[in-house]
């Protein structure tokens, strides 16, 4: 027989746990401005060292449409997303009920889109796409007048298990459609008869096809297929300035035979975005402007196959990734296919995760040492912007420019107690560069 006192304690604890997981709950500011001890540049840490935070991937928007909040992942409330006000440092929980994978922040409206498993009684792989009304949520949270989760979250579509939907998703430029990665079985049904499927490439057991992309109409919830390809799809992203333009990758976990791809929302125009050579290790592509995509052409391996520090040294990757050929931060003009290398470090791994300002003025990249380099695209000048973000960190810095091109968001373990847990950090572009 259950002790009534123990039962009461369990109910109270359960109620407390549910209450503390409520969407809209607020967390006090941890914001602190420090100087980089090496470069002297300003670092604005928006979260402290205890939250286990991580930013959205550079392929996607980070800031809300009003420019005031950054959306991020955190361990503060297990399985839920957070927002931090860039000026005040106040934090707000912005999901309830969990999410899977990509946090998709609208640029034109105060909306957040997430994918999650269907209702708890559904265990068949059905996925829901949920829209979060951030404007109302932030208003009610500040006023201390929170309503139930359904006031702020609404299911805009349900994706059946047969689609094999993955949470790798992206919002179209017109914010009417969401694209998402499908499972291999669904993708196979749309491949032309006789299509030869690609096998895994490299040592990680990844890359085999087929893969596919589907789309969800936000207003109606209608589903439709976009494209199938004979390889594993990854990093689905959109051009935020051009409706119906989708960029994605052949995902192998490293070097791909052909990394970058582009397709239109109606399935037309499927083609390699940057046709690469066997000796080129292309990775970490991101749409950075209306007609531009940035990516890294890696130079992290020794010529002749000698061992070097860092990831991606396995011989199974082939002859790519050395500095025997041009490497660095590549920027491709989508409409012409022309590519220029904006810059590269003189030594070390070379630039790794890259991005650029939408106005075309600046580019940024990190390297294996977790240092960050800023490039003036007009003059080709490159500066060490910040360093010391710890190679023991749980993830890489993943620098991403703000929509106005004046600052860069990263994730950093610089201030962590254990050398792993990361904080959300914003680095302003130095004033002397902005004033040029």
N, C-alpha and C positions, 0 to 999 in steps of 0.2 A: 504494500500500500504506500502511495506517495505521501510524504510528509507535507501537510498543507502549507507550512511555512516555506518549505523549499519550492513548492509550486508557485506561491506568491512571489518569491524572489525571482524565479525564472521569468514570470510574466512581466515583472517590473524591469528586469534586465532586457528582455526582448523589446519592450516598449521604448526603453531608452535607446537601444541600438537603432530601432526604426526611426525614432525622432532625430537622432544625430545624422541619419542618412538622408534627411529631407532635402529636396531640391530647394535652392534659395538660401540655405543656411550660410551664414557669414563667418569668416575667419579674420582675425586681426592682421594688420599690415606687418610684413617682415621686410619691407623695402629698405634698402641701404645702398648708398652711393659710395663707391671706393675708387681708388686709383689703381690701375694695373701696375704692379710693383716693378715691372720691366720697362714697359713702354710709356707709362704715365697717363695713358688714355683713360677716360671715365668709363666705369663699369657700373651699370645700374642693376643690382640684384633685386629682383621683384619678389623672390621667395628665398627663404633661409635654407639651412642645410639639413633640416629634419623631415622634409616633406616627400622625399623620393619623387621629384618632379621630372617630367620630360615634355619637350615641345612637340608640336605637330611637324611632320616631315616637310622638307623644303619644297616639295612638289605642290603644296597646298597653302592656302591663306592662313595666317596666324591671328590677325587682328579682326575685331568686329568692325562692321561697316561704319560706325561712328568714330572709329580710331581710338577709342578709350580703353578697350579691354583686350587682353590676350587670352586665348583659350589654350588649355594644356591638360596633360594627364598628371595624376598625383596619387600618392598613397594615403593622403589625408583622410579620404573616405574611399574604402576599397571598391574598386571597379567603377568609380564615378569620375566625371570630368569636372574641371574647375576653370574659373576665370579670375584674372587678376587685373585690377585697375592700374594702369601704368603710372598715373600721377599719385594716387593715394596709397597704393599697395594693398587695399582691401581685396579680399578674396571671397568668391561666391561659388557654391556648388551649382553646376548647371545641368546635371542629368540626375535622374532617379530611376533605378531599374537597370542600370548598367548600360554598357555599349561594347561593341566589338570593333577593333581596328581603328580605321581612320575617323578622326573628328573633322567634319567638313563645315567650314565657317563661310557663310555667304558674304559677298563683298558689297552687294547693293541693298541688302536688307538685314535687319537684326535677327537673323535666323542661324541656328546650328542644326546640322543634320547628322544623325548617327544611325548605325545599323546595330541590331541586337537580335538575339534569339527570340522567337515568338513567345507567346504566353507560356507560363511555367509548365502547364500541362502538356505542351507540345514539345516532343523530344525528337522529332523527325527531320530536323534541319531546316524547318521553316524560319525565315528571317523577316523581321519588321524593319522598315525605315521610318524613323521618327524625326519630326521637326520640333525644335525647341524655340519658343517665343522669348528671345533674350530681352527684348525691350520691356515687356511686361514683367518678366522675372526680376530684372534688375530694379525696376521701380518698386515692386512689392517688397523685395528683399530689403531695400533701403528704408522703406516705410515701416518695416516690421509687420507687414500684413500679408503673410504668405498664405496661399491657398493650396489645395491638394495638387498632386503632380499633374493630373489631367488638365488643369487650367493652363499649364505652360507647355506640356508635351502632347503631341497628337500623332497618331500613326497615319502616315500618308500613303503607305503601301505595304503589301505583304507579298513576299517572294517565296513561292512554293519550294519545297525540298528538291524537286526535280531540276531546278535551275542550278543547284549547288552554289548558291550565292556566297561570295566572300566579301568581307568588309572593306576590301580595297575599292573605294568608291570616290567619285568626284562630281562636282556640281557644274553644270553647263554655264556658259557666260550669261545667258539670258535668265538663268535661275528658274527655268521651267522643267528641267530634266536632270535626273541623277543617273550617272553611269556607274556600273559595278562589274567586277570580275565574276565570271560564271565558272561552274565546275567543268571538268573535262568531259563528263558524259553528256551534259547539255551541249557543250561546244561541238562535240563530235557529230551531232545531228545536223549541223549546218555546214559542214565541210563538203566540198565537191567530192563526188565519188572518185576514188583512186588517189586522193591526197596522201602523200607519204608523210608520216608523222616523224618529227624530230625525236631523237633520243636524248637522254641526259648528257650534259656537256660539263666537263670539269670534275673535280673531286668531291663535290658536295651532293651529288645525286639529285640535281635539279636541272630543269630546262626542258624536259620531255613534254610533248604535247598530247592532245590538243588543249588549247586555251580559248577563252572567249570573253566578250564584253556584252552586257545587256544594258537596257535603259528603263528607267521608271519615270512616267509622267507624274509630276508632283501634284497637279490639279486633279487628275482622274484616277491615279494609281495604276494606270494601264502599263503593262510590261511589253517590251518588244526586244528582239535580238538585234545587235549592231553588227558584230563580226566574229568569225572564228578563224583561228590560225593554227598551224601545226606544231606550235611550241607553247611553253608555259608563259602565261601573261603575268606581268607585274607592273607596279608603279603607274596605275591608271590615273591620268591627270587630264585637265582640260586647259585650253587657252582661255583665260578669263576675259579676253577682249574680243574673241571671235566665236560666236555661237556655232555649235556643231563640230568643233575641231577638237579631236582627242589625240593625246600622245600617250604611248605606253611602251613597255620594254619587254624584251625576251629575257626572262629572269632565270639566271643560273646560280645566283649567289656570288658571282664574280664576273670574269670575262665571258661575253657571249659571242657567238659567231656573227650576229647582227643585233646589237643592243637596242637601238632606238627605232620606233615605228610611229606612224601617223595614220589616222583614218578619220573619215567624216562620220557624223552621227547616223547617216543612212547606209553606212557600210561601204560607200564608194571611196576611192582614193587611197586604198590601203597601199602603203609603200614604206620602205626604209626611210627614216628621217635623215640620218647622216650615214650614208653607206660607208662602212668601215673596212679597213684592211685587216689581214690576219695579225699583223704586228701591232695593231692599235687595241688598247684596252679602254673601251669607252664605258663610262658609268655615271650614275647620279645626275641624270638629265632633269632639268626643271625649266618650264616655260617662265620667262622672266619679263617679257614685254609683248606687245601686240604682234610682233613678227620675229621674235627671237627666242631661242632655246639655248640655255647654258648646259654644258656637261664637262666632265673631267676626262681628259685623255691621259691615262695614268703613266707615270714614269718611276714606279716604285721598285722595279726589279733590276738586278744587275745584268749588264750585257754579258752574254755567254752563259747565263743560267746560274751564276754563283749565288749563294745564299745571301739574303739581306734581311734586315729586321722588319717586322710588321707582317700583316696578313697578305694573302695572295701570292705566296712564294712557291706553291706546289708546281711541279713540272707538268702536271696534267692540264694546266691552263694554256700550254703551248708557248710560242715564242714572243708573246705580246708583253707590253707594259714596261719596256726599257726606254732609256733615253738615246738609243741609237737612231730613233726617229723622233720627229716633233711630238712634244707632249705639253700638257698644261691645261689651262682653263679655256675650253673652246666655246665660242658663241656662234651659233648658226642662224642665218637669216632664212626663215621658213619659206618665204615666197621665191627666193632665188636659189637656195641650196648652197650659198656661199658660207664658208666657215673661216673664222679668224681666231687665232690664239691670243687671248688678252694678256696672258702672263703665266709665269711658272717660277717656282722657287729655284734657287741656284743649286741646292743640294737637298738631300733627304728624300722623302717619299714623293715629293711633289704634291700639288693640290689634289684634293680628294673629294670633298663635298663642296659644291659650288653654287653660286647664285649671283644675281645682278639686280640693280635698281631698274624699275620700269621705265625711267626716263632715259636710260642708256648711258648714264654718266659713270657708274661705278660697277665693279664686280668684286666678289669676295669668295674666299675659299679657305678651308681648313686643311691640315695635313695629318700624318700619322702621329705627330707629337702633340696634337690638339692645339697648335698655334693657328692664329687667324691672320690672313693677309688681305689687305684692301688694295684694289687696283683702280687707278684713274684711267678710264678707257681712252680718253682723248690724248693724254700724254704718255700712257703706258707706265707711268710711275707706280711702283708697288711698295707699300709699307707694311711692316709688321705691326698689326693693330693691337693684338693681345696674345698672351701666351700664358702657360702655367695652368691649363685647364685639366691636367692630369690624364695620363694614359691609362690609369687604373679606373677611370670613370665607367659607369655602367653603359654609356653610349658615347657617340661622337658629338662634337659641338653642333653640326648641322646648321651653319649660318644661313639666315633668311632675311632678306631686306623687307622693310615696311613698305606699304603701298606708295608712300610719298618719297621713298628713297633716301631718307635722312638718318635711318638707324637700322641696326641689325640685331635680330634676336638669335641667341644661342642657348644651349643647355650646358651647364658647367659644374664640375665637381671641385672647382678651385677652393671652395670654402667648406667642403664636407669634412666630417670627422673621420669617416672610414675610407675616404679616397674613392668612393663609388657613387654615393647618392648625389643626385644632381639638383641644381637650382635653375630657375628661369632667369636669364640675364639679358639686358638690352645694352648695346654699345652704340652710342651716337657716332655718326660719321664726324670726324674732326671738323671744327668750324672753319679752319683754314682751307680745307678741301671743298666744303660746301660753298664757300664764298668765291670760288674761282669762276 
